[in-house]
Each structure stands twice: as structure tokens, then as C-alpha cells.
Amino acid sequence: MKINEDTLYHSLSKICGSKNISNNPVLLEDYSFDKSFLIGSKPKFIVWPNKVQQIIKILKIANQMNFSVVPISSNSKFRHHGDTIPRKEDSIIMNLSKMNRILSVDRKNRVVKIEPGVNFASLIPILKKKGLKLLLPLYPTGTKSVITSALEREPIIIPRYHWDSSDPLLCIEVVFGTGDLFRTGTAAGSGSIKQQRKKGLAHVNPMGPTQFSPYRVIQGAQGSLGIVSWATLKLELIPTLQKVFHYQSNNIEELLDFQQKLVKYRLCDETFILNNLNLACLLKEKKEEIKKFSDALSKWNLVFIISGRGELAKDKLDYLDGDINDLIETSNFEHLEKSNLNNFDDILKCVNISTLEPWRARYKGQYQDIFFISNFKNILKYILMVESKYNDEMGVYIQPINQGSSYHCEFDLFYDPIEKIRIKEIKRLFLEISSDLMDSGAFFNRPYGFWAKEMYARHDKQTSLALKKVKDIFDPNNVLNPGVLCFDDKLKRILLNKEKNKRNQDE
């Protein structure tokens, strides 16, 4: 049944005010697509709540009036994965960018509490004044929501601080699809948040309440189960001194071995491996500079940074440097080519601040990224597989996560957005390479768009059924971002009928 737009407009205006709602056709069109290959529907309205009570009220009437809500945390124009495109016609965009307060910064407990509209560009400088730093992904875009990055499990570049797949996310306040408000971890304790703070609670423990940890359900759900109104995130102290190392090789296996030992013995903070083109994109801005710099590098590049704090910072760097030299000698890495970079400050910039625009888009203007989780032994297999399919210029990014127990593997397919024929070819290759990787065991832990259908088709049906049961608990009317992950109404009916028939046969 079609919704009455006049009635809906009046209801939303009553909740958020007429200044915080728009049906401007140009603006609505902008929200119907992103940088991915997915095509969505144009939303009916865009609404900007600024209080959690407004989120609750909007979700309550969404359940009553049967319209969908697609949450977006920022006004960033750099949206790449199709998770914020409405899949249904009767949808609204809930833009949380006006909920942009930094609620507290706790240096003692190294934790910050923020709303979803807070982005990297605004938060990093404020934390720096207090001697604190976020656990960052690699050179994040400044307009990206910090909470969204944590909810999406974007890999952070310091694996030694990555103890759990949820890090750096801690406690959250979430409004489920039913409109019910819930808090997780120590924030779920008795009393109001102010009362908890007066008692000294810092909201650093994300586990619970009891044996139930709902933040794990919300993380990676692409806004399909609940909307986070604030979250606490882990921080670290800013180092007094940092020293950058850069090693090159045309053999990625020896760099991977070297990096694995560095992480195993906790000898470095930030570390990552990029191929020559991605390192050039990271450090240079213009296409001509990127091409020239890329040609001067070896194919594979390992970057790692050691850090020290306080009065003994230099002493720490000295003994870490000595340990690394011992590791190089005992592991026969002496032949590795050391850096030919003239200035390491550019690398320090990329690991400590944000960028105005995505660094991966610098080379040709647009890219499609294929990323997944791998164990150590399969990384080379996946690289060879992708290279056999794609022989054009491509970026590669390898990031150890979870104490080096697993790896984020990423392949960036670059293209010029005005070359229509090339775009069709990139789309074909994107789908083909992704499918081949899945067939070979690559784990797409963030299944956006096309990946979701392919991933859940390869899983045991019980996985999808279990997720749908979770969806039925927290969003029974499917009002939140319908169509993402395995939350497709048609597929849901098919799977539930299969389960029912199997149960009848067993009986």
C-alpha cells in the first residue's frame, strides 16, 4: 500500500520541524545512487533528527505507516558500497549529520563518547589537543563518520591494539527497528548516563548486559537492525616520537614474513603493505606524480612505524630499532631494499590525520574496491588469482588485523568515471573477481550489495535463517534499510517455507 506523502510530511515535520525535512527533487536524486554499481530508488524525504527521541518517534511511525528508513551518518559525498541507497520506493533518508556532538573525552581511561555525525576531520584535532589519538583506518576521508567506520569494522592500521574484531568500538546507545531504546556494556547499568558518570563509570567495557552482547549484532548490520545515537571508542596516547621504516621487494612473500614477525613480537605500531601504485596514491596527489613515483618503487612495499612516549621515548626507539635489526639478521632479511623516500613526514601524515578526498580516487578519479578477510597462508594465492584476472593498473593493500591472526586484503580497480565502455568492463571484472574469490574461500565479512547475495548463497541456509530471526526480533516490520545483507522479503519467505516443510517431514 502506497504511503500518503502529505500525511508523512506532516508527521515528520511535527517530530523534527519543517526546517529539518526536505523533498527537494535534486537532493533526493543524490541519495538514490553512490559510487557503487548499485541502482536504488529515490527516497520520499530526507529528515535530519538532532535528538535520540526524534529517532525513536520516526521509527515508531515507520512501523505504523509502513515506510522504510535508511540511516546515513554524515553528509559525505564519498559513499562507495551501496549500503545507503534506498531499495524500496516508500523510503526516507534519516541523515544523522546534525547529531555531531563530542559528548566527552576521558584521557584517564582513553575513551571518547561521540554522536554519529562526528567525522574524522572534526574529531582528530580536538583529541590531539588533549594528547590523544583515534585508532585510525589508513588515511580516512575527513567527512566519514567515525562511528560508521567502527560499525563497518574498517581495519585499523595498528594490529597490536586490535584485540577483538569489534575494536575500537565500545559501548553504544541504539534505537532498534521497533523504536525501542537500548544501551550496551556498562552503559546498560542502573541509573541514567549522568548518574553513571558521577559514579566513575567510563563506559569502556562493551560486553553485556549479562551474557548478551548486542553491539556485536549491530556492528556490520549496515543500519538494518538499529540506529546508533552515540558510542564510546578506544583511544591511545599520542606518541612523543615516531620513526618510519619502508622496505621494498618484488617478492611479497618475504615482506609478509617480515611483517608477521614484527607483529608477532609487537615491535611496531602502524604497519601495512601496499603495492607500488597504491603507495604512490597514498603519498602523491596528481596523476602524473603518482605514475612517476609508482614507477620508481619496487612492486611491494612494507611500511611500519615504531613509537615512544614521554621522557624515555628515545630510549624505547633505540631498543626497538636494535631488536628489529636483530630480527632482520636472524631471519635473513638483510637483502631487502630500504626506502628511497626523501621525506617520511608524508607517511606520518597519512597515519595521523584525515584526507579531504579518498586517496584511492587520486589516480583516475574513481575506483571499485574488492576486500575480504584472509588467513596468512592464503594471501599469495588470492593475489595471484586476482592478477590472473585483471592485468591493468590496480592497487593492492594488505593489512594485518586482530594481533596479526588474520588479514584485510584489498584490491582497488581504478578507472576514469567518464569512460562508459571502461566502466562496463570494470563492473564485469568486479563481479567476476569477487565471485571467484568467494569460491576460493575468501571471507567477505562486510558483504555489501552484490556480495551479500553471493555470500549467503554459499553459506549454509541456517546462517541466513538465523540472521532473519534476529531481524524479526529487532526489526520485525523490516523498516530499517530493507534489502541489505540477506534481509530480502522474497528470499525470507522462501527460506522460512523450506524450514517449515523440513520440520513437517521430520515430524
C-alpha positions as CSV (number, residue, x, y, z in Angstrom):
1,M,0.0,0.0,0.0
2,K,1.4,3.4,-1.0
3,I,2.0,5.8,1.8
4,N,0.3,9.2,1.8
5,E,3.1,11.7,1.3
6,D,1.3,14.7,2.7
7,T,0.5,12.7,5.9
8,L,4.1,11.5,6.2
9,Y,5.5,15.0,5.6
10,H,3.2,16.4,8.3
11,S,4.2,13.7,10.8
12,L,7.9,14.1,10.2
13,S,7.7,17.9,10.4
14,K,5.9,17.6,13.7
15,I,8.8,15.5,15.0
16,C,11.8,17.3,13.7
17,G,10.5,20.7,12.5
18,S,9.9,21.7,8.9
19,K,13.4,23.1,8.6
20,N,14.8,19.6,9.2
21,I,12.9,17.8,6.4
22,S,13.3,18.1,2.6
23,N,11.7,16.8,-0.5
24,N,13.9,18.8,-2.9
25,P,14.0,16.6,-6.1
26,V,17.7,17.4,-6.8
27,L,18.7,16.4,-3.3
28,L,16.5,13.3,-3.3
29,E,18.1,12.2,-6.6
30,D,21.6,12.5,-5.0
31,Y,20.6,9.9,-2.4
32,S,19.4,7.3,-4.9
33,F,22.9,6.4,-6.0
34,D,26.5,6.4,-4.9
35,K,29.9,5.4,-6.3
36,S,29.0,1.7,-6.4
37,F,27.3,-0.1,-9.4
38,L,24.0,-0.5,-7.5
39,I,20.9,1.4,-8.6
40,G,18.4,2.4,-5.9
41,S,15.1,4.2,-5.6
42,K,14.6,7.9,-4.9
43,P,13.6,8.5,-1.3
44,K,10.4,10.4,-0.5
45,F,12.0,12.7,2.1
46,I,15.3,13.4,3.9
47,V,15.0,14.1,7.6
48,W,17.6,15.4,9.9
49,P,17.0,14.5,13.6
50,N,19.1,16.0,16.3
51,K,17.9,14.1,19.3
52,V,17.6,10.4,20.1
53,Q,13.9,10.9,21.0
54,Q,13.3,12.1,17.4
55,I,14.8,8.9,16.1
56,I,12.5,6.9,18.3
57,K,9.4,8.7,17.2
58,I,10.3,8.4,13.5
59,L,10.9,4.6,13.8
60,K,7.6,4.3,15.7
61,I,5.6,5.9,12.9
62,A,7.6,4.0,10.3
63,N,6.2,0.8,11.8
64,Q,2.7,2.3,11.9
65,M,2.7,3.8,8.4
66,N,4.8,1.1,6.7
67,F,7.6,3.1,5.2
68,S,11.4,2.3,5.2
69,V,14.1,4.3,6.9
70,V,17.7,4.3,5.6
71,P,20.1,5.8,8.1
72,I,23.1,7.9,7.0
73,S,25.6,9.3,9.5
74,S,27.2,12.2,7.5
75,N,26.9,14.5,4.5
76,S,29.9,12.9,2.8
77,K,29.5,12.6,-0.9
78,F,32.0,9.8,-0.9
79,R,29.7,6.8,-0.5
80,H,31.0,3.7,-2.2
81,H,29.3,0.4,-1.3
82,G,25.5,0.8,-1.9
83,D,24.6,0.3,1.8
84,T,22.9,3.8,2.0
85,I,20.8,3.5,-1.2
86,P,17.1,3.0,-0.7
87,R,15.9,-0.3,-2.1
88,K,12.2,0.4,-1.8
89,E,10.2,3.3,-3.2
90,D,8.4,4.2,0.1
91,S,11.7,5.1,1.9
92,I,13.1,8.1,3.7
93,I,16.7,9.0,4.4
94,M,17.4,9.6,8.1
95,N,20.5,11.9,7.9
96,L,22.3,11.9,11.3
97,S,24.8,14.6,10.4
98,K,23.3,17.2,12.8
99,M,23.9,14.8,15.7
100,N,27.5,15.8,15.8
101,R,28.4,16.5,19.4
102,I,31.6,15.2,21.1
103,L,29.9,14.3,24.4
104,S,33.0,13.5,26.5
105,V,36.8,12.9,26.2
106,D,38.3,10.8,29.0
107,R,42.1,10.9,28.9
108,K,42.5,8.8,32.0
109,N,40.5,5.9,30.6
110,R,41.4,6.7,26.9
111,V,37.9,6.8,25.7
112,V,35.8,9.3,23.7
113,K,32.0,9.4,23.5
114,I,30.5,10.9,20.3
115,E,27.4,11.1,18.3
116,P,27.1,9.6,14.8
117,G,27.5,12.9,12.9
118,V,31.1,13.4,14.3
119,N,33.6,12.9,11.4
120,F,37.3,12.3,11.4
121,A,38.2,15.8,10.3
122,S,36.4,17.4,13.3
123,L,37.4,14.8,16.0
124,I,41.1,14.3,15.3
125,P,42.3,17.9,16.0
126,I,40.2,18.0,19.2
127,L,41.7,14.8,20.5
128,K,45.2,16.0,19.5
129,K,44.9,19.0,21.9
130,K,44.4,16.5,24.7
131,G,47.3,14.3,23.7
132,L,45.0,11.5,22.4
133,K,44.6,9.8,19.1
134,L,42.0,7.6,17.4
135,L,42.8,4.1,16.2
136,L,42.5,5.0,12.6
137,P,42.0,3.2,9.3
138,L,44.6,4.1,6.7
139,Y,44.3,7.8,5.8
140,P,40.5,8.1,6.3
141,T,38.4,10.6,4.4
142,G,37.7,13.6,6.7
143,T,33.9,13.7,6.0
144,K,33.5,10.0,7.0
145,S,31.5,9.3,10.2
146,V,33.8,8.0,13.0
147,I,31.1,5.8,14.4
148,T,30.1,4.4,11.0
149,S,33.8,3.4,10.3
150,A,33.8,1.5,13.6
151,L,30.4,-0.1,12.9
152,E,31.5,-1.2,9.5
153,R,34.7,-2.8,11.0
154,E,37.0,-0.9,8.8
155,P,40.5,-2.2,9.5
156,I,42.7,-0.1,11.8
157,I,46.4,0.2,11.0
158,I,47.8,-0.8,14.4
159,P,47.2,-4.6,14.8
160,R,48.8,-4.7,18.2
161,Y,45.8,-2.6,19.6
162,H,43.3,-4.7,17.7
163,W,42.4,-7.3,20.3
164,D,38.9,-8.1,19.0
165,S,37.1,-7.7,15.7
166,S,34.9,-5.1,17.3
167,D,37.7,-2.7,18.3
168,P,37.8,0.2,18.7
169,L,34.0,0.2,19.3
170,L,33.0,0.1,23.0
171,C,29.5,0.9,24.4
172,I,26.6,2.1,22.3
173,E,23.2,3.6,22.6
174,V,21.0,2.2,19.9
175,V,17.4,2.5,18.8
176,F,16.2,-0.8,17.4
177,G,13.8,-1.0,14.4
178,T,10.9,-1.4,16.8
179,G,11.7,2.1,18.2
180,D,13.0,0.7,21.5
181,L,16.0,2.3,23.1
182,F,18.8,0.1,24.4
183,R,22.3,0.6,25.8
184,T,25.1,-1.9,25.8
185,G,28.0,-2.9,28.0
186,T,28.5,-0.9,31.2
187,A,26.1,1.8,29.8
188,A,23.3,-0.7,30.3
189,G,23.7,-0.5,34.1
190,S,21.4,1.1,36.5
191,G,20.7,4.8,36.5
192,S,21.0,7.5,33.8
193,I,24.2,8.1,31.9
194,K,24.9,11.2,34.0
195,Q,24.4,9.2,37.2
196,Q,26.8,6.5,35.9
197,R,29.4,9.1,35.1
198,K,29.1,10.5,38.6
199,K,29.9,7.1,39.9
200,G,33.0,7.0,37.8
201,L,31.9,4.6,35.0
202,A,33.8,5.4,31.8
203,H,31.8,3.1,29.5
204,V,34.9,1.2,28.4
205,N,33.5,-2.3,28.7
206,P,31.3,-3.2,25.7
207,M,30.3,-6.7,26.9
208,G,26.8,-7.3,28.1
209,P,24.3,-6.8,29.6
210,T,24.6,-10.3,31.1
211,Q,25.8,-12.9,28.6
212,F,24.2,-10.9,25.7
213,S,26.4,-8.5,23.8
214,P,24.0,-6.7,21.3
215,Y,26.8,-4.4,20.0
216,R,28.0,-7.4,18.0
217,V,24.6,-7.7,16.4
218,I,24.6,-4.0,15.4
219,Q,28.1,-4.0,14.1
220,G,28.2,-4.9,10.4
221,A,24.4,-4.8,10.1
222,Q,24.5,-1.8,7.7
223,G,21.8,0.0,9.6
224,S,19.3,-2.8,9.2
225,L,18.7,-3.6,12.9
226,G,19.2,-0.4,14.8
227,I,20.4,3.2,14.7
228,V,23.2,4.2,17.0
229,S,22.7,7.6,18.7
230,W,26.1,7.6,20.5
231,A,29.1,5.4,21.0
232,T,32.3,5.2,23.0
233,L,35.5,4.4,21.3
234,K,39.0,3.4,22.4
235,L,41.8,5.9,22.2
236,E,45.6,5.9,22.6
237,L,48.1,8.5,23.8
238,I,49.9,10.4,21.0
239,P,53.5,9.3,20.7
240,T,56.3,11.7,21.6
241,L,58.5,10.3,18.9
242,Q,57.8,8.2,15.8
243,K,60.2,6.5,13.4
244,V,59.1,5.3,9.9
245,F,60.6,2.3,8.1
246,H,60.0,1.4,4.5
247,Y,61.2,-1.7,2.8
248,Q,60.7,-2.7,-0.8
249,S,60.8,-6.0,-2.7
250,N,59.4,-7.6,-5.8
251,N,58.7,-10.7,-3.7
252,I,55.7,-10.1,-1.4
253,E,56.2,-13.4,0.5
254,E,59.4,-12.1,2.2
255,L,57.7,-8.8,3.1
256,L,54.7,-10.7,4.5
257,D,57.1,-12.9,6.6
258,F,58.9,-9.9,7.9
259,Q,55.7,-8.1,8.8
260,Q,54.3,-11.2,10.5
261,K,57.3,-11.4,12.8
262,L,57.1,-7.6,13.6
263,V,53.5,-8.1,14.6
264,K,54.1,-11.3,16.5
265,Y,56.9,-9.8,18.6
266,R,54.9,-6.5,19.0
267,L,57.9,-4.5,17.6
268,C,55.8,-1.8,15.8
269,D,52.7,0.2,15.9
270,E,51.3,1.1,12.5
271,T,52.1,-1.4,9.7
272,F,50.7,-2.2,6.3
273,I,51.8,-3.5,2.8
274,L,50.9,-1.6,-0.4
275,N,51.8,-2.3,-3.9
276,N,53.7,0.5,-5.7
277,L,50.6,2.1,-7.3
278,N,48.7,2.3,-4.0
279,L,51.7,3.7,-2.1
280,A,52.0,6.3,-4.8
281,C,48.3,7.2,-4.5
282,L,48.7,7.4,-0.7
283,L,51.7,9.8,-0.9
284,K,51.1,11.8,-4.1
285,E,48.0,13.8,-5.3
286,K,48.3,14.3,-9.0
287,K,48.1,11.6,-11.6
288,E,51.4,12.5,-13.2
289,E,53.2,12.4,-9.8
290,I,51.5,9.1,-8.9
291,K,52.6,7.4,-12.1
292,K,56.2,8.7,-11.9
293,F,56.6,7.8,-8.2
294,S,55.0,4.3,-8.7
295,D,57.5,3.5,-11.5
296,A,60.4,4.4,-9.1
297,L,59.2,1.9,-6.5
298,S,59.5,-1.9,-6.3
299,K,56.3,-3.8,-6.7
300,W,55.7,-4.4,-3.0
301,N,56.2,-2.0,-0.1
302,L,56.2,-2.7,3.6
303,V,55.7,0.3,5.9
304,F,55.9,0.2,9.7
305,I,56.3,2.7,12.5
306,I,57.8,2.4,15.9
307,S,56.8,4.9,18.7
308,G,57.8,6.1,22.1
309,R,56.2,8.3,24.7
310,G,57.5,10.5,27.5
311,E,61.0,11.1,28.7
312,L,62.2,7.6,27.7
313,A,60.8,7.8,24.2
314,K,64.2,7.9,22.5
315,D,65.4,5.0,24.6
316,K,62.5,2.9,23.6
317,L,63.0,3.7,19.9
318,D,66.7,2.8,20.3
319,Y,66.0,-0.7,21.8
320,L,63.2,-1.4,19.3
321,D,65.5,-0.4,16.5
322,G,68.1,-2.8,17.8
323,D,65.5,-5.6,18.1
324,I,64.4,-5.0,14.5
325,N,68.0,-5.2,13.3
326,D,68.5,-8.5,15.2
327,L,65.3,-9.8,13.6
328,I,66.5,-8.8,10.1
329,E,69.8,-10.5,10.7
330,T,68.4,-13.7,12.2
331,S,65.7,-14.0,9.6
332,N,67.9,-13.3,6.6
333,F,66.1,-10.1,5.5
334,E,69.3,-8.1,5.0
335,H,68.9,-8.1,1.2
336,L,65.6,-6.2,1.4
337,E,65.8,-2.8,-0.2
338,K,65.5,0.1,2.2
339,S,63.4,3.1,1.5
340,N,64.3,5.6,-1.2
341,L,61.7,8.1,0.1
342,N,63.0,11.6,0.7
343,N,60.5,12.6,3.3
344,F,58.9,10.3,5.9
345,D,56.6,13.1,7.1
346,D,54.2,12.3,4.3
347,I,53.7,8.8,5.7
348,L,53.3,10.1,9.2
349,K,50.6,12.4,7.9
350,C,48.7,9.5,6.4
351,V,48.6,7.6,9.7
352,N,47.8,10.5,11.9
353,I,45.2,12.7,10.2
354,S,42.4,12.6,7.6
355,T,42.3,13.5,3.9
356,L,39.9,15.8,2.1
357,E,39.1,13.2,-0.6
358,P,39.6,9.4,-0.8
359,W,43.3,8.7,-1.6
360,R,42.4,5.7,-3.8
361,A,40.5,8.0,-6.2
362,R,43.5,10.2,-6.9
363,Y,44.9,8.2,-9.8
364,K,42.0,8.1,-12.2
365,G,39.1,9.7,-10.4
366,Q,37.2,6.6,-9.4
367,Y,37.8,3.0,-8.1
368,Q,36.0,-0.1,-7.1
369,D,37.5,-1.9,-4.1
370,I,37.3,-5.6,-3.5
371,F,38.1,-6.5,0.1
372,F,37.8,-9.5,2.4
373,I,39.5,-11.3,5.3
374,S,42.1,-14.0,4.8
375,N,44.5,-16.1,6.9
376,F,48.2,-15.6,6.3
377,K,48.9,-18.6,4.1
378,N,46.2,-17.8,1.5
379,I,47.2,-14.2,0.8
380,L,49.6,-15.0,-2.0
381,K,47.0,-17.4,-3.6
382,Y,44.4,-14.6,-3.7
383,I,46.9,-12.1,-5.1
384,L,47.9,-14.4,-8.0
385,M,44.2,-15.2,-8.6
386,V,43.3,-11.5,-9.0
387,E,46.3,-10.7,-11.1
388,S,45.4,-13.5,-13.5
389,K,42.0,-11.9,-14.0
390,Y,43.0,-8.3,-14.0
391,N,46.1,-7.2,-15.9
392,D,45.5,-3.5,-15.8
393,E,46.8,-1.0,-13.2
394,M,45.5,-2.0,-9.8
395,G,46.1,-1.1,-6.2
396,V,46.7,-3.7,-3.5
397,Y,46.5,-3.2,0.2
398,I,47.3,-5.9,2.8
399,Q,46.6,-5.1,6.5
400,P,47.2,-7.4,9.4
401,I,44.3,-7.2,12.0
402,N,43.4,-8.9,15.3
403,Q,47.0,-9.1,16.5
404,G,48.0,-10.5,13.1
405,S,45.8,-13.5,13.4
406,S,44.0,-12.5,10.1
407,Y,44.5,-10.1,7.3
408,H,42.4,-7.5,5.4
409,C,43.1,-8.0,1.7
410,E,42.0,-5.3,-0.7
411,F,42.2,-4.9,-4.5
412,D,41.4,-1.5,-6.0
413,L,40.3,-1.3,-9.6
414,F,41.0,2.2,-10.9
415,Y,39.1,3.8,-13.8
416,D,38.1,7.2,-15.2
417,P,34.3,7.8,-14.5
418,I,33.7,9.4,-17.9
419,E,34.8,6.3,-19.8
420,K,31.5,4.5,-20.2
421,I,32.8,1.4,-22.0
422,R,35.5,1.0,-19.5
423,I,33.0,1.2,-16.6
424,K,31.1,-1.7,-18.1
425,E,34.3,-3.7,-18.3
426,I,35.2,-2.8,-14.7
427,K,31.7,-3.8,-13.5
428,R,32.1,-7.2,-15.2
429,L,35.5,-7.8,-13.7
430,F,34.4,-6.6,-10.3
431,L,31.6,-9.2,-10.2
432,E,33.7,-12.0,-11.7
433,I,36.7,-11.5,-9.5
434,S,34.5,-11.2,-6.4
435,S,32.7,-14.5,-7.2
436,D,36.0,-16.3,-7.9
437,L,37.4,-15.2,-4.6
438,M,34.4,-16.4,-2.7
439,D,34.6,-19.7,-4.5
440,S,38.2,-20.0,-3.3
441,G,37.4,-19.4,0.3
442,A,37.8,-15.6,0.7
443,F,35.7,-14.4,3.6
444,F,33.7,-11.2,2.7
445,N,33.0,-10.1,6.2
446,R,31.4,-6.9,5.1
447,P,29.0,-8.1,2.3
448,Y,27.7,-5.0,0.6
449,G,25.4,-5.0,-2.4
450,F,26.1,-7.8,-4.9
451,W,28.4,-9.6,-2.4
452,A,25.6,-10.2,0.1
453,K,23.5,-12.3,-2.3
454,E,26.6,-14.3,-3.4
455,M,27.9,-14.8,0.1
456,Y,24.7,-16.0,1.6
457,A,24.1,-18.3,-1.4
458,R,27.4,-20.0,-0.5
459,H,26.5,-20.3,3.2
460,D,24.5,-23.0,4.9
461,K,20.9,-21.9,4.7
462,Q,20.8,-22.0,8.5
463,T,23.1,-18.9,8.6
464,S,20.5,-16.8,6.7
465,L,17.6,-18.2,8.7
466,A,19.4,-17.3,12.0
467,L,20.1,-13.8,10.8
468,K,16.4,-13.4,9.7
469,K,15.3,-14.5,13.1
470,V,17.5,-11.8,14.6
471,K,15.9,-9.3,12.2
472,D,12.4,-10.4,13.3
473,I,13.3,-9.7,16.9
474,F,14.9,-6.2,16.5
475,D,13.1,-5.0,13.3
476,P,10.0,-7.3,12.8
477,N,8.4,-4.9,10.2
478,N,11.6,-4.6,8.2
479,V,11.6,-0.8,8.3
480,L,15.3,-0.3,8.6
481,N,17.3,-0.4,5.3
482,P,15.4,-3.4,3.8
483,G,17.2,-5.4,1.2
484,V,20.7,-5.3,2.6
485,L,22.5,-8.4,3.7
486,C,20.1,-11.3,3.5
487,F,17.1,-9.3,4.6
488,D,15.1,-9.6,1.3
489,D,11.4,-10.3,1.9
490,K,11.0,-12.7,-1.0
491,L,14.1,-14.7,0.0
492,K,12.9,-14.7,3.6
493,R,9.6,-16.3,2.7
494,I,11.3,-19.0,0.6
495,L,13.8,-19.9,3.4
496,L,11.1,-20.0,6.1
497,N,8.9,-22.2,3.9
498,K,11.8,-24.6,3.4
499,E,12.4,-24.7,7.1
500,K,8.7,-25.3,7.8
501,N,8.5,-28.1,5.2
502,K,11.6,-29.8,6.6
503,R,10.1,-29.6,10.1
504,N,6.9,-31.2,8.9
505,Q,8.8,-34.0,7.2
506,D,10.8,-34.7,10.4
507,E,7.6,-34.9,12.3
